[in-house]
Amino acid sequence: MHTVCFIRYQIDPFQLSAFSDYATHWGRIIPRCGGHLLGYFVPSEGTNDIAWGLIGFDDLAAYERYRAALRRDPEGQANFERARTQRFILREERTWLASVPGTFAQPRQVQP
């Protein structure tokens, strides 16, 4: 994986469970459509209206294939519609990141 789409969501803090349900659906949809889901994260302490999603791709061409598959996926379209009608996402920002070699997903090392 060389490219990560970092999605920052501003959410309605009173609809955290609705956003969590939305994210849970992506847990099935994203891998099926070709993305490597690194995870969705919701607030647990501190700021209560910011959530994140991270999705990895080999390159931007893989992302474009994923987007095409997502447009054809009925469950994906239903999830987008759920967000639109329930309005638990107030704002969404996407940033593209490249991992620094030797730093991504390094396992924890336990010292004796």
HURA-V224547 format. One record per residue. N is the residue number from 1. PHI is phi in radians with two decimals (none if undefined). D_CENTER is the distance of its C-alpha to the mean C-alpha in Angstrom with 2 decimals. Layout:
{{N/PHI/D_CENTER} {N/PHI/D_CENTER}}
This chain:
{{1/none/15.17} {2/-2.06/16.02} {3/-2.22/13.22} {4/-2.16/9.78} {5/-1.59/7.70} {6/-1.76/7.08} {7/-1.86/6.01} {8/-1.85/8.60} {9/-1.92/9.48} {10/-1.72/13.09} {11/-2.03/13.64} {12/-1.30/16.99} {13/-1.11/17.84} {14/-1.47/20.14} {15/-2.13/17.46} {16/-1.00/15.23} {17/-1.16/15.92} {18/-1.15/14.99} {19/-1.14/11.48} {20/-1.07/11.30} {21/-1.11/12.70} {22/-0.99/10.24} {23/-1.11/7.32} {24/-1.05/10.05} {25/-1.05/10.71} {26/-1.08/7.46} {27/-1.03/8.71} {28/-1.64/11.66} {29/-1.28/10.80} {30/-1.03/8.43} {31/-1.09/11.04} {32/-1.10/13.80} {33/-1.58/13.05} {34/1.91/13.03} {35/-1.61/9.67} {36/-1.76/9.56} {37/-1.30/6.69} {38/-1.50/7.40} {39/2.54/6.00} {40/-1.98/5.17} {41/-2.35/8.29} {42/-2.04/10.86} {43/-1.12/14.23} {44/-2.21/17.07} {45/-2.59/19.68} {46/1.34/20.51} {47/-0.96/18.66} {48/-1.83/17.68} {49/-2.19/15.73} {50/-2.11/12.80} {51/-2.31/9.35} {52/-2.38/6.41} {53/-2.32/2.80} {54/-2.23/4.28} {55/-2.28/5.35} {56/-1.76/9.14} {57/-2.50/12.01} {58/-1.13/15.75} {59/-2.91/16.45} {60/-1.20/15.99} {61/-1.13/18.10} {62/-1.12/15.73} {63/-1.09/12.97} {64/-1.11/15.70} {65/-1.11/16.56} {66/-1.06/13.06} {67/-1.07/13.19} {68/-1.13/16.71} {69/-1.14/15.93} {70/-1.09/13.25} {71/-1.12/16.07} {72/-1.59/18.40} {73/-1.50/16.44} {74/-1.05/18.04} {75/-1.21/15.51} {76/-1.12/12.71} {77/-1.10/15.26} {78/-1.14/16.17} {79/-1.20/12.74} {80/-1.05/12.75} {81/-1.14/16.34} {82/-1.02/15.74} {83/-1.11/13.69} {84/-1.14/16.50} {85/-1.38/19.31} {86/-1.48/18.33} {87/0.98/17.27} {88/-1.50/15.16} {89/-1.75/12.95} {90/-1.61/15.55} {91/-2.76/13.95} {92/-2.41/10.89} {93/-2.19/11.17} {94/-2.04/9.80} {95/-2.23/11.43} {96/-1.75/12.19} {97/-2.17/13.35} {98/-1.98/15.75} {99/-1.30/16.37} {100/-1.44/19.92} {101/-0.91/21.94} {102/1.45/22.89} {103/-2.08/20.27} {104/-1.47/17.05} {105/0.98/16.76} {106/-1.32/20.38} {107/-1.21/21.77} {108/-1.20/23.48} {109/-1.96/27.23} {110/-1.57/29.49} {111/-1.50/32.78} {112/-1.16/35.86}}
